Amino acid sequence: MSWRRLRVLIQHLPAESHTMTAMRNALTDEEIEEQAEKGEPEKGRWSQAEQLLAIVGDRLARLEWAYISAHLEKKDAPPPPEPIRRPGAKALKPKPKLSDDTAETLFQLINGGAA
């Protein structure tokens, strides 16, 4: 068996395998912290069970948000929860906020004013 073939086999082991667990357990605290900062779960490999569990988590968070929002004033309601990031899906981009200056310029343009 070539070294390349061995590397490919190890890279495609399930995350819960003994080999991957041993590799994770061998990491130093600094390496774990570095990976936590650079974590990108959307680049990982998830099984169908993990995908379904993420869906359940998203729906539970949405139900909790709806329940809390229904019992609070609209101004006090929290923002809706973000879905769990999944493999192959890019992170949602935040909507840009409209600044006061931009709003004033837009208002002038809409009402026929010169920019």
Buried (B, 14 or more C-beta within 10 A) or exposed (E): EEEEEEEEEEEEBEEEEEEBEEEEEEEEEEEEEEEEEEEEBBEEEBEEEBEEEBEEEBEEBEEEBEEEBEEEEEEEBEEEBEBBBBBEEEEEEEEEEEEEEEEEEEEEEEEEEEE
